[in-house]
Amino acid sequence: MTIQEQIKKDLVVAIKARHDHGKNALRVAMGEFARSDQKELSDDDVIKILKKLIKSEKEMLQHKGETENSPFIDIIAGYLPKMAGESEITAWIQENIDFSQFKSKMQAMGPIMKYFGAQVDGNTVKQILQKR
């Protein structure tokens, strides 16, 4: 089952259970999916949309001066894959990346991001590479 299908199912459950935060968050996500050209999105596309929604919600909270996460962020983040930890990324880099092939360390970001995909944040990889 794709993430998009799971969100559709969970929306029906949230509506029946009268769970307002869940219903509202999932409707926003479904609305964003509907804005896409494709009817069925790949999991990677869904993850990108969900990350964008979380980022915009965090920016809105910062603008309001609030520091806590909202229920919206918690619900949407529940559909994202488990992120790779710093130790996992570092171990993979040590085993698979030969820095002599690159002019600078930052050029190694491409293969790292390609391998980990949506399981890693680009800023985390950048920080790891800067420490080396």
N, C-alpha and C positions, 0 to 999 in steps of 0.2 A: 504494500500500500504506500502510495506516495504521500509526502507531507501535505500536499494540497488536499488530497482525499481525506486524510486524517483531520484536517482543520474543518472540512465540510461536515464530517460526522460529529466532531466535537461541538460545532456550532449548533447543530440540531439538539444535542444533549443539553447544552447551556440554555437554549431557549426553553426546552421542556422543564428544566430544573429552575428556571427563573433566576439564573445566575447572571446578574446585570453586567458585572465587570467582564466576565468571560464572553458573554454575548456581544457586548460592544467592541471588545478588542478583536474578536474573530470576524465580526462584520467589517471592521476597518481593513483587516488583512484580505478578506474576500473581495472587498471593493478594489483594493490595489491589484489583486490578481486579475480582476475583470478589465482593468485598464490596459492590460497587455494585449498584444495582437493575437496570441495563441490562446486556445481554449484550455488546453492542459499544459501546465508548465512543468519543466524538469525540476527536480529537487534543488539543483544549484540555483536556478532562477528564483524559486520560492525563498531559498535562504537569503539571497541578495535582497529581495523585497523585504523580508522580515528584519534583516539587519538595518535596512534603510529606515524602517518604521521605528525601530528601537532608537536609532541615532537621532531622529527628529524629535521623538518624545523626550529624550535626555536633554536635547538642546532647549526644548520648550520649558522643561523643569528648571534648567539653569537660568533661563531668561526670567522666570518667575522668582528665582532666588531659593528654590526648594532643593534640598540635597538628597532626599530619600527617593528610592525607586518607587514607581507607581505600580499598581496592580496590572496595568496595561503592559508594562515592560516585563513583569514576571510571567504573565501568560504567554506573550509572544516569544520570549526567550526559551520557554519550555519546548518549543518546536525546533530549536536550533540544535545541530549536532554537538556532541561534547567537544570542547575545544582542546587542542593538543597543549600539553604543558610545556613550560620552558625547558625542563630537563629532557623531555622527549624530542623536542626540536633540536636542542643542542647535540644530543646523541646521534640523531639522523644526519646532522650537518657533519659531524666528525667522521662518520662512516662513509658518506656519499659525496661530499663536496671537496674538490681539490682547488684551493684558492689560487694556485699558481696559473690556473686557466683563465683567471679574470684579472682585468686591469685594476679593479678596486673590489673590496669586499662586498659592497652594495650590489654589484652586478650579479652576485650569487643569489640574490633574492628571487629572481625569475624561476630557477629550478626548484627552489625551496617552496615557493608559493604554489607552483604547479603540482608538486608532490602532495602537499597537505591540503590544498584547495580551501574549502570553506571551514576546515577544522582549525585554522590558524588566523590570527589577526596580523596584518601587515606591520603594524607598529611594534608588536612583540618581536617579530623576526628582525626588524630594523634594530631594535635595542640589543638583541643577541649578537648581531653582526658588528655593531659598534663596540661591544665589549671585547671582541676578539682582537 
